[in-house]
Amino acid sequence: MAITFSDLHTESGLKALDDYLSGKSYISGDKLTKDDIKVYAAVLKNPGGSFANVSKWYNCVSSQLATSFPGKAVGVGLGGKAAPAESAKAEAPAADDDDDLDLFGDETEEDKKAAEEREAAKKSAKKKESGKSSVLLDVKPWDDETDMKKLEEAVRSVEMPGLLWGASKLVAVGYGIKKLQIMLTIVDDLVSVDNLIEEHLTVEPHNEHIQSCDIVAFNKI
């Protein structure tokens, strides 16, 4: 049920608010709500000791609002008297209890830019959290005369973001020919194993030692 406070710029209005706040910390419930903000906006200043309950409540709301405005204020005075029509409009009960009260004004270009930068940072963070895979690769030489040490050097010389070469060993194939089995870890969004093979390992100058490559195992980490 909506609560109505009138003439909060007068002693009679403050007296009614002071009586209502007796034994209470906030206008509604036990936490700061939009009801407190609306009433706070209608009270011109802290009334002091004349209305102890209002003064205590006013200080409490002020301290909580201060955390939302961390900048150092220099103090601003407002002259003139509020028009009765404006005061009545501010104090009228809300038709919808869920109406929002904009404490920060219209969104500026700086606010929009900051919001866009935050969204970009979130997307970047998600990209960094991309999955990884462990791959076992068979690298085959042309024949038994291929220098396997140089073949492995050629393989490991391929470098790109998201690619990490691991342990390796030579495995006998037959007729004196050996193949290189090598482990690698990749970041899925950055490295394609097919492209690694087709565009790096089996093209010049690496194909001087490497005849072909096969994926033996591919596991998500």
Beta strands, then each sheet from edge to edge (+ up, - down):
strand 1: 132-141
strand 2: 163-174
strand 3: 177-187
strand 4: 210-220
sheet 1: 2+ 3- 1+ 4-
end
